[in-house]
């Protein structure tokens, strides 16, 4: 799940841009799209919903601060 966490954090920090996230992670944007879809399925969320996206971004930041 570490790759998923990094992907989610980068995706949210990149304002939901697949291309920007791919550049940050050094992977193809299709890889990011697949990971984002998998994250949505696993968490049962929709990253197109601003409230859910904000909640996840806050959670990612909390995890980063806890490290």
C-alpha positions as CSV (number, residue, x, y, z in Angstrom):
1,X,0.0,0.0,0.0
2,X,3.0,2.3,0.2
3,X,2.9,3.0,-3.5
4,X,-0.8,3.7,-3.2
5,X,-0.2,6.2,-0.4
6,X,2.6,8.0,-2.3
7,X,0.4,8.1,-5.4
8,X,-2.6,9.4,-3.5
9,X,-0.6,12.1,-1.8
10,X,1.1,13.2,-5.0
11,X,-2.2,13.1,-6.9
12,X,-3.9,15.3,-4.4
13,X,-0.9,17.7,-4.1
14,X,-0.9,18.0,-7.9
15,X,-4.5,19.1,-7.9
16,X,-5.7,15.8,-9.4
17,X,-3.5,16.1,-12.5
18,X,-2.5,12.8,-13.8
19,X,0.3,14.3,-15.9
20,X,1.7,16.3,-12.9
21,X,1.5,13.3,-10.6
22,X,3.2,11.1,-13.2
23,X,6.1,13.6,-13.4
24,X,6.4,13.7,-9.6
25,X,6.4,9.9,-9.3
26,X,8.4,9.2,-12.5
27,X,5.8,6.9,-14.0
28,X,3.5,7.1,-17.0
29,X,0.2,8.9,-16.5
30,X,-1.7,5.7,-17.4
31,X,0.0,4.1,-14.4
32,X,-1.3,6.9,-12.2
33,X,-4.8,6.6,-13.7
34,X,-4.8,2.9,-12.9
35,X,-3.5,3.5,-9.4
36,X,-6.1,6.2,-8.7
37,X,-8.9,4.0,-9.9
38,X,-7.6,1.2,-7.6
39,X,-7.4,3.6,-4.7
40,X,-11.0,4.7,-5.3
41,X,-12.2,1.1,-5.3
42,X,-10.2,0.1,-2.2
43,X,-11.3,3.1,-0.2
44,X,-14.8,3.2,-1.6
45,X,-14.4,6.9,-2.4
46,X,-14.7,9.2,-5.5
47,X,-11.8,11.5,-6.0
48,X,-14.1,13.6,-8.1
49,X,-16.0,14.6,-5.0
50,X,-14.4,17.7,-3.5
51,X,-15.3,16.8,0.1
52,X,-13.9,13.3,-0.1
53,X,-10.8,14.6,-1.8
54,X,-10.3,17.2,1.0
55,X,-10.8,14.5,3.7
56,X,-8.2,12.3,2.0
57,X,-5.8,15.1,1.5
58,X,-6.0,16.0,5.2
59,X,-5.5,12.4,6.1
60,X,-2.4,12.1,3.9
61,X,-1.0,15.3,5.5
62,X,-1.6,13.9,9.0
63,X,0.2,10.7,8.1
64,X,3.2,12.7,6.7
65,X,3.3,14.8,9.9
66,X,3.3,11.6,12.0
67,X,6.4,10.3,10.4
